[in-house]
Amino acid sequence: MLIMCCYQLSFAQENKGKRQTDAQKKDSLEMYRNIENYSRKRGFTRFLHKLIFRPVTAKQKIKKNSFQKIKKKPLLDSEGKIIRKILITTLDPFGYSEIDSTKKPTRWLDRTGNMLHNKTSNLAIRNLLLLKKNRPLDSLLVKESERLIRSQRYVRSVVITSEPIKGQDSVDVYVRVLDAWSTIPDFSASGSRMSFKLNERNFLGTGHQFENTYKKSLGSNEDAFSTLYVVPNILNTYIKTSVSYQEDLDGNIRKFADVERPFFSALTRWAAGIHVENQFNRAIEIDLNKVETYQIYKFNSYDFWAGHAYQIFKGTSEKSRTTNLITTARFFNVDYLQGPSIVKDSLRIFSDEKLYLIGIGISSRQFVQDKYLLNYQVVEDVPTGIVYGLTAGHQSKNGTHRLYFGGRFAIGKYFKFGYLSTNIEYGSFYRQRDFEQSAIAYNLVYFTNLLERGRWKFRQFIKPELIIGNSRLQSDADRLTLNDAYGIQGFNSNNLFGTKKLLVNFQTQAYSPWNFWGFRLNPYLSYTMGMLGDAQNGLRSSRVYSQIGAGIIISNDYLVFSSFQISFSYYPSIPGVGNSILKTNAYKTSDFDFQNFELAKPTLVPYQ
């Protein structure tokens, strides 16, 4: 519907001709120029203008010959040549460009922001590079290095180029990285509690993440503190280390340490991980006499896994080098120090467990660079490839022993009609000739090519998901929900469960040509529907729960802050909460995720 309406509007605009568009741009520019001229009359208004607006007349000072883009030369000419030096340049986030070496910050606010920002150190970027000095230049390693650098939350963009050395069979490699603002504060408050979170994604320019959260109850005067520290890469090994202490206002405490080297690239040969965790949870139980008692849950968990990837084909093409046979093994152990009583947990779900899993499969994983997705003009790496995987294992719990069997198939690529990927998984425990706690999970991700109607641009995103469980335990702890990340964003119900789930999410993203006094408005529409069923009542007779959302991404070339998002979500019904519920900013465009074609730590089929 949005596409049809915008098409008619854009068609009508085209008939008005280019003259009206130029006039609008001229009027908008003239308005900002008048504001700038007026602000110069007083010191205070001049300060406010510098704080909010970008200078209009600054462009007139730039000479034509002063603009010099860094052209990305084809790496095929440098393929196989020895890398003499790797020169890294990191840039502060404001006023610089990774492709224009002459661009410098001219505004006071840009310079102040850069002064407050800890620029990424060269060592942090060097630790991410797959390229090595005194080794032949490999264009695939260059491509993977760029992708890995872009995947860091503290980097906005990166360009890697090469320059041949005259008279020598060697090259110099240049890496230019544009930082992103890395300090993210967050504050929220309600009538009963308040919280403040400060997330530093690039602590002291090292690339480390340091996150701290403080919560306070306004009624009981209780407070809670959580902290997380992440070292994403130790000395170019891609070993990621995380330690965390988390506490909530109910007195629940979670502590963990995690050391992992994932299959961060299809060129990775070895991967492994160790996760150690301790949890203390307590739940308030109210009996028939309205007497409150605490149920205490205390346990330790240990998770170990390792894997190896073997290149299947001997060719030198990207597809040959990124197609691997992967074998993995895992041991997971849960040790309960204190659990709920047998009355509260008659099935002994919260009890000691030992799980052994092995996996084998074939993974072919590549990435395609695209723009105008969810981050708009920012380059994004879209995964493509194919996966065949098998999982087998053994579980020991409550004095019983069960086997586990599972399989996975996934495929994704760009077609003429857009990008399409699909993933299907099946897994089940097997004991005494019976299948127990079986699960089938199927999901699909599709988005169209960039559609153009006049001067409008569009993409349509569709994401269906189906989960079917059989012979599940008769407990809410072994049931599916539609809550938040497991279903509908912003939906939260404590009394809606099932063994079967169907979700479909639609999102229409428009990129508008409209310019209202310098403001660009990019609207989007979203619709999510979800259903839950069980063994007695299938999905056909289930009630449909939905979310209807609309939002606008507002940007302005002359404002300091490039864009912000406003969204509204309508929920016809949320069981246990109410009907006709309206929420703001409950849905964000970044909630639409891509598939993953990686075979890593063997797991059970997700059932949540």
N, C-alpha and C positions, 0 to 999 in steps of 0.2 A: 504494500500500500504506500509506504513512504517513497519507494522507488518510482511508482507511477506518478505520485503527486509532484515530486521533485523534477521528474522528466517534463511534466507539463509546464512547470514554472521556468525551467531552464530553456524550453523551447520558446516560451513567450519572451524571455529575456533576449534570446538570440535575434528575434525579429526586431527588437528595438535598436539593434546595431551596436557597433563598437563605440560610436560617438558618445552614447549615454554612459557607458562604462568608464571611458576616459574622463568624462566630466565628473563622475562620482569620485574617481581616484583623485582628481585635481582638487575638488572641493574638500575631500578628507585631508589631503596634504596641506591645503591652505589653512584649514581649521587648526591643525597641530602647529603650523608655523605661527599663526596668530597667538596661540597659547604660549608658545616659546618666547615670542617677542614681548608679550605682556609680562611674563614672569621676570624679565630682566630689569623691570623698573624698581623692584624691591629685593633686598637680600633674602627675606624669608620666602617669598614666592619663588625666587630663583633656586633656593634650597629644595623646596617642595617639588619643583619641576625636575630637578636632577634626581630626586629620590624615586619618582614615579615614571617619568617618560624618558625615552631615548631621544637624543638630539636629531631634529629633522634636517638641519643644515649641514650636518657632519658629512653627508655624502658628497656635498659640493666641493669639499676640500680634498677629496681623493683624486689624484691624477690617474689618467688612464694607464700610464706606463708603470705606476706603482703597484698595480695588482698583478700578482704572479702566483698562479695555482701550481701546486706540487702535482705534476702529472705522474700517474702510476704507470710506469713503463712495463711493457710485457715482460714477464719473468722467463719466458721461453728462451730469450736471448742469453739469459744468465744461468740457465739450467745446467747443473753439473760443475759450474765454476766454483773454485775454492773461496770461501768467505774469509776475507782478510780482517775486517772489523765489523762489529755490530754497534751502531751509534743510536742511542735512545734519547728521545726528547719527550718529556712530559710537560703538559700545558695545564695551567689553571683553568677552571671551568668558564670564567667570564671574559668575553672580549677576544678570545683566541680562536684559531681555526686549525684543524689538523691538515687541511689542504692548502691553506694560504699562509705562507710563512711571513708575509708582511703585515698581517692583521694584528693589531695591538689594542688593548683596552684603552679607551679614551675617556670614559665616564668615571666620575668620582666613585659611584656606587660599585662599578665593576672592579675598580682597583681595591676598594675596601673589602669586597667579598673575596677577592683573591688573597688579600692579606690575611683574612681570617681562615682561609682554607689551607689545609696541609696537603701540599702537592705530592702526588704519588712519587715515591723514590724510584730511581732507575733500577735498583736491585729488585724491587717488587715486580716490575715489568720483565726484567731479565729472567726471573724465576718462572715466568709463564711461557717463555719462548721454547719452542721445540728445535729451533735452529741453534747450531753450535759453531763457534769460531774454528777456523782451520779445517772445516768439513765442507763437502760439496753442497751447493745450494739446491734445495729440493722444493719445487713450487707447491707440492702438497703439504709439506711442513709449514710453508709460509701461510697457506690458506688455513690450516688448522691452528696455527699460532694466532692469527687474527681472530678467529672464532673464539678461542679460549680467552683471549684478552677482552673481547666484547662481552663475554658471559659474566665478567666481574661486575658487581653492582656499582662499583665506584668509577667505572670507565664509561664514557659516553660514546666515543668512537675511536678507531685506530686505523692507520694506514702504514703498510710496510712496502718499501720500495728498494730497488737495488741500483747501484751505479758501477759500471765496469771500470776497472783500472787500466789506463792506457799502457800498452806494452806488456801487460801481464795477463795471465789466465786466471784472474781473480776478481772479486767484486766486493764492494762495501754495501752493507745492508743498513737502511735507515728505518727506524721505527718512531712514528709520531703518534702520541697518545693524548687525547683530549679528556681531561678528568670530568667527572660529574660531581655535583655538590653532594657530599657524603654524610653530613650530619643531619639526621632526621628526628626532630622532636615530635611528640604526640601527647596531647592532653585531652582527657575526657572526664566528664562529671555528671552525676545524676543526684537525685534527692537522697540517695543512701550511700553512695561511694564516689570516690574520685581516684584517678590514676594519672601518672605522668611517666612517659617512656622516652628515653634518649638513645637513639641507635646511631652509632658511628660506624659506617661501613668501611672506612679507610683510616684506621686509628694511627695517628702520627705519620701518615703517608706510607705505612708498611703494607697496606692491603688487608690488615687484620680487621675483624669485626668485633666491636665491643658494645653490647646492648645491656641497658639497665632499666628496670621498671620498678616504680614505687606505687603501691596501692594503699588506700586508707578508707576504712569504713566510718562514715559520719555518724552512724547510730551507736555502734559498740565501741568506737574509738580504737578498733584493732587496725594494725597495719601489716603490710607484707612487702617483701623485697625479692626481686629476681635479677639474676645476672647471667650473661652468656658471653664467652670469649671464644673466637674462632680464628685459628691460623689456617688459611686455605691452602697454603703450599709451603712446604719446608724444603729449602735449598733445591728447587727445581725437580723434586721427586714427586710432586703432586700428592703428597701425603697430607691429608686434611685432619686437623686436630681440633676438637671442641670440648669445652668443659662448661658445665652449667649448674646453677642452683636456682630452683624455682619454688616459690611459695605463694599460696593464694590466701584470701581472707577467711577461708574455712579451715585453715590449719593444715592443708595438704602440702606435702613437700616432695619434690622430685629432684634428685641429684644424678648426674651422669657424666661420663667421660667417653669420648669417641675418637678413635684413631682409624682413618680409612684412606686407602688409595683406590679410587674407583677406576673403572674403564673410562677414563676421561676423554679418550679418543679411540677411534677404531684402529689406530696404530699402536695402542697400548698392549703389551704382552702379559704383564702380571698385575693382579689386583688382589687386595685383601682388606680386612677390616676387623676391628675389635670394639665392642660396645659394652660398657659396664654401667649398670643403673641401679639405683636404690629409690624406692618409693615408700612414703608413709601417707596413707589416706585414712580419713575417718568420715563416716556418714552418720547422720542423726536419724535414729529410728524412734517412732512414737507408737507406743502400744495402745491397747484399748482403753487403758486408764489415763491416757494422755501423759504418760511419763516418758521423758526423753532419755534415751540411752545412746551411747556411741558404739558403732561397729568399727573396729580398727583393722586396717589392711596394711601389712608391712611385708615387703618382699625385695629380694635382690634378683637381678637378671643379668645373664652373661651371653653375649652373642659373638661368635667367631665365624669368619668365612674367608675363603681364598678361591682364586680362579686364575685360569691361564687361557690365553687366546693364541691359536695357531693359524697363520695365514694359509688359506687353502690353495689359492692359485699363485703361480709364479710370475704372472704378468706384471707390467709396470704401470698399467692404467690405474686410475683412482678406484674404480670398482674392484679390480683384482686385489689391490692392496688393502682395501677396507672390508673385505669379506673374510670372516674368520670362523673357525670351529672353536667354541668356547666350552670349557669344562669348569665346574664350580662345585664346592662342597661347603656345608654349613653345619654348625652345632649351636643350638639355642637352649639355654637352661634357665628355668624360673624356680627360685627357692623361696617359698613363703615362710617368713618368720612368725607371722600371725595372720590368720585369715578369719572370715566370718564364720559364725556358728553353722552347724549342719541344718538348723531350722531356716536360716536365711539363705543358705546356698546348698540345697539338697542335692543338686547335680554335681557339686564340687567343681564348678567352673574355675573358681579362684583357688587353685591348688598347685602343688609342685608339678613341673613338666620338664621333660627332656625331648628335644626334637632334633633329628638328624635328617639332613636333606642333601641330595646331590643333583646336579643339573648338567645337561649337555644340550648343545644346540648350535645352530648356524645363524650368524648375524652379519648382515651387509648394511652398513650405515654411512650415509653421505648427508651433506647439507647444501641447501640452495639459498643464496642471498636474495632477499626480497624487501620491498618497502611498502608503505601504505597498508600495514596490517593493523595491529593494535597499538603500536608505538609510532604510527604515522611515518614521518620522513626519516626515521632512524632505521639503519640497516639491521635486519633481523635474520637469523640463521634458522631456516625451516628444515626440520629433519625429514629425510626420505630414506627408504630402504626396505628390507624384508627380514623377518625373524621366524625361525622354527626352533622351538624349545621343548624339552621334556624334563620333568622333575619327578624324582622318586625319593621316598624317605620312610622314616620310622618314628613313631611317637610313643613315649612311655608316660602315662598319666593315670593317677588313681588306681595303680595296680594293674592296669590293662595295657596291652600293646596293640598298636594299630599300624598298618602300612599306609603310605600315602602315594598317590599317583596323580600327575598333572601334566598338562600340555598347553602350549601357547603358539599362536600364529598371528603375525602382524605384517602389514604391508602398507606402504604409503609412497606416493609420488605425485608429480605434477602431470595433469592431463590437459587436453585442449580446452576442457570445460572448467578447469580449476584444479585445486589441490584436494586430494582425497586420501585418507588413511583409515585403516580399520584394524581392530585388535580383538581377538577372541581367545578366551582362556577357559580351561576346564580342570577341576581338581576335586579329589574325593579321598576320604579315608576308607580303608577296607579292613574289616574285622569279621572273622567267622562267616565268611562267604556273603557278607552284607556290606553294602556301601553306606557310609555314614558321613553326614555333614558335607554333602556334595554341593558344588557351586559352579555355575556357568556365568561368565561375564563377557559381555560384548559391548564394544563402543566404537563409534565412528566419528571422525572429524572431517568436515568439508568446508572449504571456502572458495568462492568464485574468483575468477580473474578480476582484475581491476576494471570495473564497468564504467564507461563514460557516456553520459547523456548531456550533450551540450558541454557546458563547463563544469558540470557536476561529476564527481567520482564516487563510486560505491563499491562496497564488498558485502556479500551476504555470507554469514557464518551459520553452520548447522552442526549440532553435536547431540546425537541420540546415544542412549546408554541403556542396556538391559542386563539385569542380574537375576538369576533364578537359583534358588536354593532348595535342596531336597534332603529329607531326613535330618533336619536341623534340630538342635536341642530346644526343649520347651522352656525357654528363658529369654527375657528381653535382652540379655547380654549377647545372645546369638541371633539377633534380628537386624533387619535393615531399617534405615530411617531416611527421611527426606531433609534432615536438618543441615543447613548451611553448606559446608564444603562437601558433604556426602549427598547433597541433593539440590535444593533450591536455595540460592543465596538469600540470606535474611529470614529464612523460614526456620522456626524453632518450636517444636512440639515435643513434650515429654510423654505423651500417651499415644503416639502413632507409630506402630511397628508392623513389619511384615516379613515374609520369606521370599517375596518376588518384588522387583522394582523396575519401573520403566520411567526413564527421564528423556525429555527432548528439549533442547535449548536452541532458540533462534535469535540471531542478532544481526540487525541491519546497520551498517556503519556508513555514514555519508560524509563526504569531504566537500564542503560548500564553497562556491565561488563568491558568495555574498560578502560584502565588505561594508559594515555600518560604522562610519567614522573611524576606520582603522581596525574595527573588531571583526574577526572571522569566527563564524559560528558553524560548528560541525556537529549536527544532531545524530542521534542513534536511537533505535528502538530495540527492545529485547522482550522475549517471551519465553518462559520456562514452564513446562507442565510436568507433573510427576504423579505416579500411581504406585500404590502398595497393595500386594495381594498375599494370600497364604494358601496352604494346601486345600482348604475347604472352599475358599472364594478366590478364584483366579483374577487375573488383571482385567478381564472383560467386564466383570461386575464391580470393579473397584471405583471409588470416587476419584475424580481428577482434582488435584490441587495445583494451583498455578501462581505465577508471578508475572505481572505486566510492568515493564519498565520503560522509561524514556529519559534521555539525558542530552546535555549539550556540552561539548568541549569548546571553551571560549579561549581564543588566542588573540594577541595584538602585537604587531611588530614594534610598536613604540613603547610598550610597557616592559618593565624590568622582568616580571614573571611571565614566561612565555605562554603558559596555558593553565587553566584550571577546569575542573569538571563538576557539573551539577547534575544530579540524577534523582528521580523519584520512582518508587516501586509501589505497586498496588497488589495486595494479597486478598483475594475474595474471602478466604477462610483459612485460619490456622487453628487446628483443634487444641483446646485448652487455653487459647489466647483470646480469640475473638474473630469477628467477621469484618470485612471491608477495612482492612488495615493499610495505612499509608506510611511508608518509611522513606527517609531521605538518605541518599548515598549508600544504600544497602547493596547496590550492584555496581560494579566497575567493569569497564571494558577489558581490563587485564585479567579478569576471571576466566577467560577463554583460553584453555591450555592446549598445547600440541601433544601429539603422541610421542612415545619414546621407543626407539628401536635398539635399545641396549639390553644385552643379556648380562646380568650381574649376579648379585647375591640371590640364591634360590629362595623363593618365598611361596607361601600358600596363596591360592587365588583370593584377591581382596574381596571381603564380604562385610560391607559396612553400610 
